[in-house]
Amino acid sequence: MNHLVDLLSLDHEGHGVARIDGKVTFVDGALAGERAEIAVYRKHAKYNSANAVAILKASAQRAEPRCKYFGRCGGCSMQHLEASAQVAAKQRVLEENLARIGKVRPDTMLRALHGPSWGYRQRARLSVRRVDKKGGVLVGFHEKRSSFIADMASCEVLAPAVSALIQPLRDMIAQLSNSDRIPQIEIAAGEHVVVLVFRLLEPWTEDDAAMVRAFAERHGVQIWEQRKGPETARPFWPDIAPELSYGLPEFGLVMPFRPTEFTQVNAAINRALVSRALRLLDPQPGERIADLFCGLGNFTLPIARRGADVLGIEGSPELVARARENALRNHLPHARFVVDNLFEMTPEKFASLMHFDKLLIDPPRSGAIEVVKSLPDSGAPRRIVYVSCDPATLARDAEVLVHVKGYRLEAAGVANMFPHTAHVESIALFTR
């Protein structure tokens, strides 16, 4: 049975919110202010989940999705919402999380960082599956709310050179003897080369290898193979290729990386985010600064370039090794790095690191609660820049920083790292 509803708002995942007999209903494909015919596909104890069947009154912010697979492919969820409205919705998500979870409000909301809405993704993990009834092999993202792979031949958010590879990959993999033993392909596009990492559960035969080499030559890409974990990834063809790297030209930095190492998917927004972080942090020569969860040095090296003495701390030995190599490559010997598990930070361990004038924190989605709880009551860093990929954990940590540790939330804002998705990347400045 379908229902006619008025959409009251938009939730943090980009679903329209309505009520049916007083029960909250989240509607996929509908926007705030619209009137829609909807079909409930799942009933929960406290809410319903539904799809929009027809839009009877459209929002002025509704946009025509560019991708013909939108609605089936689960890679994007917000192409039907105008790009600037997406950014505004993410800013509201950040503000609401800070207020509701952290019980804090920034003195200033920073202007949102946004860039190209299409062709921005330079990193992706594409699933692979042989499905003979759909013409052979599927390569792409999963379907919405499904483990099936979307039947797609292109992608509007992938870098154009990467999108153009999807159909050729489908055609080539269908001819391989181990086509049913390749579960995924990880894609990393650098400034000079595109690398495709094939996860192999079974090695290629000599004939397979010849086809893969021909594919690499024809499309100008480098193929890697990965037999087990990410550490087993190795170049396959050509074994010598242009360097996989990204640049931070504002700071005169070149950042080489392996295709399985973490880097941001959106190079333009990453540059803008690093630039904003450095302006907020304001590193000065002679200051001692820590970059926590530093990865391969994305923020550490720009801090060092400004003349500060910086210590990067990261739990992954592989990333720390890469960060050290990048510091040497960019002639920054005063950028130092150590391996440590920051999820097990204690006040005693933090005190052993000696005094820091400032901190930059860039944790994964789980946040940095043990770090913020371990900050000393006296002699603490006077300035903290917190880069977050989850507004809920940022808000949780902000509550400790403001209400326990005595910091002021001076500014916060979003960076639209993943246009057309509900992902909220943000940055906040705490001072004391």
C-alpha positions as CSV (number, residue, x, y, z in Angstrom):
1,M,0.0,0.0,0.0
2,N,1.4,3.4,-1.0
3,H,1.1,6.6,0.9
4,L,0.9,10.3,0.0
5,V,3.1,12.3,2.4
6,D,4.6,15.7,2.8
7,L,8.4,15.7,3.4
8,L,9.3,17.7,6.5
9,S,13.1,17.7,6.4
10,L,16.2,16.0,5.2
11,D,18.1,13.6,7.5
12,H,21.9,13.2,7.8
13,E,21.9,10.5,5.1
14,G,20.1,12.5,2.6
15,H,16.7,10.9,3.0
16,G,13.5,12.9,3.2
17,V,11.7,12.7,6.5
18,A,7.9,12.3,6.7
19,R,5.4,10.9,9.2
20,I,2.8,8.2,8.6
21,D,0.2,8.1,11.4
22,G,2.8,9.8,13.6
23,K,5.6,7.4,12.9
24,V,8.8,8.8,11.4
25,T,9.4,7.6,7.9
26,F,12.7,8.0,6.0
27,V,12.1,8.3,2.3
28,D,14.9,7.5,-0.2
29,G,14.7,9.8,-3.3
30,A,12.6,12.6,-1.7
31,L,13.6,16.1,-0.5
32,A,12.4,18.4,2.2
33,G,9.3,20.5,1.1
34,E,8.1,17.9,-1.4
35,R,4.9,16.0,-1.6
36,A,5.4,12.4,-2.7
37,E,3.8,9.1,-3.2
38,I,5.9,6.6,-1.3
39,A,6.1,2.8,-0.8
40,V,7.3,1.5,2.6
41,Y,9.7,-1.4,2.1
42,R,10.7,-2.0,5.8
43,K,8.9,-1.3,9.1
44,H,11.0,-1.0,12.2
45,A,9.7,-0.6,15.8
46,K,10.3,3.2,15.8
47,Y,10.5,4.2,12.2
48,N,9.7,3.2,8.6
49,S,12.0,3.0,5.5
50,A,10.4,3.9,2.2
51,N,11.1,4.7,-1.4
52,A,9.7,7.6,-3.4
53,V,7.4,6.3,-6.1
54,A,6.4,9.6,-7.6
55,I,7.1,13.3,-6.8
56,L,3.9,15.2,-6.9
57,K,5.3,18.5,-5.8
58,A,9.0,19.0,-6.4
59,S,11.4,21.1,-4.3
60,A,13.1,24.1,-5.9
61,Q,16.4,22.4,-4.9
62,R,15.7,19.2,-6.8
63,A,18.3,18.5,-9.6
64,E,18.3,16.1,-12.5
65,P,20.8,13.4,-11.7
66,R,23.6,13.3,-14.2
67,C,24.4,9.6,-13.8
68,K,22.0,7.2,-15.5
69,Y,22.7,4.6,-12.8
70,F,21.7,6.9,-10.0
71,G,19.0,5.2,-7.8
72,R,20.3,1.7,-8.5
73,C,24.1,2.2,-7.8
74,G,24.8,2.8,-4.1
75,G,27.9,4.9,-4.8
76,C,25.9,8.2,-4.6
77,S,22.8,9.1,-2.6
78,M,22.3,12.9,-3.3
79,Q,22.5,13.6,-7.0
80,H,18.9,14.6,-7.0
81,L,19.7,17.6,-4.7
82,E,21.3,20.7,-6.1
83,A,25.1,20.9,-5.3
84,S,25.0,24.0,-3.1
85,A,22.1,22.6,-1.2
86,Q,24.1,19.4,-0.5
87,V,26.8,21.5,1.1
88,A,24.3,23.5,3.1
89,A,22.7,20.2,4.3
90,K,26.2,18.9,5.4
91,Q,26.8,22.2,7.3
92,R,23.6,21.7,9.2
93,V,24.5,18.1,10.0
94,L,27.8,19.4,11.5
95,E,26.0,22.2,13.5
96,E,23.3,19.8,14.8
97,N,25.8,17.2,15.9
98,L,27.9,19.8,17.7
99,A,24.9,21.1,19.5
100,R,23.1,17.8,20.3
101,I,26.0,15.5,21.1
102,G,28.8,17.9,22.1
103,K,26.6,20.7,23.6
104,V,28.8,23.2,22.0
105,R,28.5,25.9,19.4
106,P,31.3,27.4,17.4
107,D,32.0,31.1,17.6
108,T,32.2,31.2,13.8
109,M,30.9,28.9,11.1
110,L,33.6,28.7,8.4
111,R,32.6,29.0,4.8
112,A,32.2,25.5,3.4
113,L,35.0,24.2,1.2
114,H,33.7,22.8,-2.1
115,G,35.1,22.1,-5.6
116,P,34.1,20.2,-8.7
117,S,31.0,18.0,-8.2
118,W,31.8,15.6,-11.0
119,G,34.8,13.6,-11.9
120,Y,36.5,14.2,-8.6
121,R,37.2,10.7,-7.3
122,Q,40.7,9.7,-7.7
123,R,40.5,6.7,-5.3
124,A,37.9,3.9,-5.5
125,R,37.5,0.2,-4.6
126,L,35.5,-1.4,-7.3
127,S,33.9,-4.8,-6.8
128,V,34.1,-7.5,-9.4
129,R,31.8,-10.4,-10.0
130,R,31.1,-12.8,-12.9
131,V,27.4,-12.8,-13.6
132,D,26.8,-14.7,-16.9
133,K,23.1,-13.8,-17.1
134,K,24.1,-10.1,-17.2
135,G,26.6,-10.5,-20.0
136,G,29.7,-11.7,-18.2
137,V,31.5,-9.6,-15.6
138,L,30.3,-6.7,-13.6
139,V,32.8,-4.0,-12.3
140,G,31.6,-1.2,-10.1
141,F,30.0,-0.2,-6.8
142,H,27.3,-2.2,-5.0
143,E,23.7,-1.6,-5.7
144,K,21.8,0.5,-3.1
145,R,21.1,-1.6,0.0
146,S,22.4,-4.7,-1.7
147,S,25.5,-7.0,-2.0
148,F,24.9,-7.2,-5.7
149,I,27.1,-5.1,-8.0
150,A,25.5,-2.4,-10.1
151,D,25.4,-3.1,-13.8
152,M,27.3,0.0,-14.9
153,A,29.6,1.0,-17.7
154,S,30.7,4.5,-16.5
155,C,30.7,6.6,-13.3
156,E,30.1,10.4,-13.2
157,V,32.0,11.0,-10.0
158,L,35.1,9.0,-10.9
159,A,37.9,10.8,-12.6
160,P,37.0,10.7,-16.4
161,A,40.1,8.6,-17.2
162,V,39.0,6.1,-14.5
163,S,35.4,6.0,-15.5
164,A,36.4,5.2,-19.1
165,L,38.1,2.0,-17.9
166,I,35.0,0.4,-16.5
167,Q,33.6,-1.2,-19.7
168,P,37.0,-2.2,-21.0
169,L,37.7,-3.8,-17.6
170,R,34.5,-5.8,-17.8
171,D,35.3,-7.0,-21.3
172,M,38.9,-7.9,-20.5
173,I,38.2,-9.7,-17.2
174,A,35.5,-11.8,-18.8
175,Q,38.2,-13.4,-21.0
176,L,40.4,-14.3,-18.1
177,S,40.6,-17.9,-16.8
178,N,40.4,-16.7,-13.2
179,S,37.6,-14.1,-13.8
180,D,35.6,-15.6,-10.9
181,R,38.6,-15.3,-8.6
182,I,39.0,-11.5,-8.8
183,P,36.8,-10.0,-6.0
184,Q,37.9,-6.3,-6.4
185,I,40.1,-3.8,-8.1
186,E,41.5,-0.8,-6.1
187,I,42.0,2.3,-8.2
188,A,44.5,5.1,-7.4
189,A,44.9,8.0,-9.8
190,G,48.0,10.1,-9.2
191,E,49.2,13.2,-11.1
192,H,51.2,11.1,-13.6
193,V,49.7,7.6,-13.6
194,V,46.6,5.5,-12.9
195,V,47.2,2.3,-11.0
196,L,44.8,-0.6,-10.9
197,V,45.4,-3.2,-8.1
198,F,43.8,-6.5,-8.9
199,R,43.0,-8.6,-5.8
200,L,43.8,-12.2,-7.0
201,L,42.5,-15.3,-5.2
202,E,44.1,-17.3,-8.0
203,P,47.1,-16.4,-10.1
204,W,46.9,-15.5,-13.8
205,T,47.9,-18.0,-16.4
206,E,50.5,-17.1,-19.0
207,D,47.6,-16.3,-21.5
208,D,45.8,-14.2,-18.8
209,A,49.0,-12.3,-18.1
210,A,49.5,-11.5,-21.8
211,M,45.9,-10.1,-21.9
212,V,46.5,-8.0,-18.8
213,R,49.8,-6.6,-20.2
214,A,48.1,-5.7,-23.4
215,F,45.3,-4.0,-21.5
216,A,47.8,-1.9,-19.5
217,E,49.7,-0.9,-22.7
218,R,46.5,0.0,-24.6
219,H,45.0,2.1,-21.8
220,G,48.3,3.6,-20.5
221,V,47.8,2.4,-16.9
222,Q,49.9,0.4,-14.5
223,I,48.6,-2.9,-13.2
224,W,49.5,-4.2,-9.7
225,E,48.5,-7.6,-8.3
226,Q,47.7,-8.4,-4.7
227,R,47.6,-12.0,-3.5
228,K,46.7,-11.5,0.2
229,G,46.8,-8.4,2.4
230,P,47.6,-4.8,1.2
231,E,51.3,-5.4,2.0
232,T,51.5,-8.1,-0.7
233,A,50.5,-5.6,-3.5
234,R,53.3,-5.5,-6.2
235,P,53.6,-4.0,-9.6
236,F,52.8,-6.4,-12.4
237,W,53.0,-4.4,-15.6
238,P,54.8,-2.3,-16.5
239,D,57.2,-3.0,-13.5
240,I,58.6,0.5,-14.0
241,A,56.1,3.3,-14.4
242,P,55.7,7.0,-13.6
243,E,55.6,7.8,-9.9
244,L,52.2,7.6,-8.2
245,S,52.0,10.8,-6.2
246,Y,49.9,13.9,-5.5
247,G,51.1,17.4,-5.0
248,L,50.5,20.2,-2.5
249,P,51.8,23.1,-4.7
250,E,51.0,25.8,-2.1
251,F,53.7,24.2,0.0
252,G,56.0,23.0,-2.7
253,L,55.5,19.4,-1.8
254,V,55.3,16.2,-3.8
255,M,53.8,13.2,-1.9
256,P,54.5,9.8,-3.4
257,F,52.3,6.9,-2.2
258,R,51.6,3.2,-2.8
259,P,48.2,2.6,-4.3
260,T,47.0,0.6,-1.2
261,E,48.1,3.4,1.2
262,F,45.4,5.8,2.5
263,T,45.1,9.2,0.7
264,Q,42.1,11.4,0.2
265,V,39.9,10.6,-2.7
266,N,39.4,14.3,-3.8
267,A,42.7,16.0,-4.6
268,A,41.3,19.5,-5.0
269,I,39.4,19.4,-1.7
270,N,42.4,17.9,0.1
271,R,44.6,20.9,-1.1
272,A,41.9,23.3,0.2
273,L,41.6,21.4,3.5
274,V,45.4,21.4,4.1
275,S,45.5,25.1,3.3
276,R,42.7,25.9,5.7
277,A,44.2,23.7,8.4
278,L,47.5,25.5,8.2
279,R,45.9,28.9,8.3
280,L,44.0,27.9,11.4
281,L,47.0,26.2,13.1
282,D,49.3,29.1,12.2
283,P,52.6,27.2,12.7
284,Q,55.6,29.4,13.5
285,P,59.3,28.7,13.3
286,G,60.5,27.4,16.7
287,E,57.1,26.1,17.8
288,R,56.8,22.4,18.7
289,I,53.7,20.8,17.1
290,A,52.3,17.3,17.0
291,D,50.3,15.9,14.1
292,L,48.3,13.0,15.5
293,F,47.1,10.2,13.1
294,C,49.5,11.7,10.6
295,G,49.3,9.1,7.9
296,L,51.9,9.7,5.2
297,G,52.4,13.3,6.3
298,N,49.6,15.1,4.5
299,F,49.5,17.8,7.2
300,T,52.9,17.1,8.8
301,L,55.0,18.2,5.9
302,P,53.2,21.5,5.3
303,I,53.6,22.3,9.0
304,A,57.3,21.5,8.7
305,R,57.5,23.7,5.6
306,R,56.3,26.6,7.7
307,G,59.4,26.1,9.9
308,A,57.9,24.5,13.0
309,D,59.4,21.4,14.7
310,V,56.8,18.8,14.1
311,L,56.3,15.3,15.3
312,G,53.9,13.0,13.4
313,I,52.4,10.0,15.2
314,E,50.6,7.2,13.4
315,G,49.7,3.6,14.3
316,S,50.7,2.1,10.9
317,P,54.4,1.3,10.6
318,E,54.0,1.3,6.8
319,L,52.5,4.8,6.7
320,V,55.2,6.1,9.1
321,A,57.9,4.6,6.8
322,R,56.2,6.4,3.9
323,A,56.0,9.7,5.8
324,R,59.7,9.5,6.6
325,E,60.5,8.9,2.9
326,N,58.3,11.8,1.9
327,A,60.1,14.1,4.5
328,L,63.4,13.2,3.0
329,R,62.1,13.5,-0.6
330,N,60.9,17.1,0.2
331,H,64.1,18.0,2.2
332,L,62.3,18.4,5.6
333,P,64.6,16.7,8.1
334,H,63.0,18.5,11.1
335,A,59.7,16.6,10.4
336,R,60.0,13.5,12.7
337,F,57.7,10.5,12.9
338,V,57.0,7.7,15.4
339,V,54.7,4.7,15.5
340,D,52.3,4.6,18.3
341,N,48.7,3.4,19.0
342,L,46.8,6.7,19.7
343,F,43.7,4.7,20.6
344,E,45.6,3.7,23.8
345,M,46.8,7.2,24.7
346,T,47.0,8.0,28.4
347,P,47.9,11.1,30.3
348,E,51.2,9.6,31.3
349,K,52.0,8.7,27.7
350,F,51.1,12.1,26.5
351,A,53.2,13.8,29.2
352,S,56.2,11.6,28.1
353,L,56.0,13.3,24.7
354,M,57.0,16.6,26.3
355,H,55.3,19.9,25.7
356,F,53.5,20.8,22.4
357,D,52.5,24.4,21.5
358,K,49.9,23.2,19.1
359,L,48.2,20.0,17.9
360,L,46.7,18.9,14.6
361,I,44.4,15.8,15.0
362,D,43.1,13.9,11.9
363,P,41.6,10.6,13.2
364,P,39.6,7.9,11.5
365,R,35.8,7.8,12.0
366,S,36.1,6.5,15.5
367,G,37.6,9.9,16.6
368,A,40.3,10.7,19.1
369,I,38.6,10.4,22.5
370,E,41.6,8.9,24.4
371,V,43.8,11.6,23.0
372,V,41.6,14.5,24.1
373,K,41.0,12.9,27.5
374,S,44.8,12.6,28.0
375,L,45.5,16.3,27.5
376,P,47.0,17.9,30.6
377,D,45.1,20.5,32.6
378,S,48.1,22.9,32.7
379,G,50.6,23.4,29.9
380,A,48.3,21.9,27.3
381,P,48.6,22.9,23.6
382,R,47.0,26.3,23.2
383,R,45.7,25.6,19.7
384,I,44.1,22.4,18.3
385,V,43.0,21.9,14.7
386,Y,40.8,18.9,14.5
387,V,40.0,17.4,11.0
388,S,37.1,14.9,11.1
389,C,35.4,12.5,8.8
390,D,32.6,11.9,11.2
391,P,30.7,14.8,12.8
392,A,29.3,12.6,15.6
393,T,32.7,11.6,17.0
394,L,34.0,15.2,16.5
395,A,31.1,16.4,18.6
396,R,31.7,13.8,21.3
397,D,35.4,14.8,21.5
398,A,34.5,18.5,21.4
399,E,32.4,18.1,24.5
400,V,35.5,16.9,26.4
401,L,37.7,19.6,24.9
402,V,35.3,22.4,25.8
403,H,33.5,21.3,29.0
404,V,36.3,19.3,30.6
405,K,39.6,20.6,29.2
406,G,38.6,24.3,29.0
407,Y,39.0,24.9,25.3
408,R,36.8,27.3,23.3
409,L,35.4,26.1,20.0
410,E,36.4,29.1,18.0
411,A,35.4,27.9,14.5
412,A,34.1,24.9,12.5
413,G,33.0,24.2,9.0
414,V,32.6,21.4,6.4
415,A,34.7,20.4,3.4
416,N,32.7,18.7,0.6
417,M,35.2,15.8,0.1
418,F,32.5,13.5,-1.3
419,P,29.9,15.4,-3.4
420,H,26.6,13.6,-4.0
421,T,27.1,11.4,-0.9
422,A,26.1,12.0,2.7
423,H,29.7,11.9,3.9
424,V,30.6,14.9,6.0
425,E,34.2,16.0,6.3
426,S,34.8,18.9,8.7
427,I,37.5,20.9,10.4
428,A,37.3,22.7,13.8
429,L,39.6,25.1,15.7
430,F,39.9,24.9,19.5
431,T,41.8,27.5,21.5
432,R,42.6,28.2,25.1
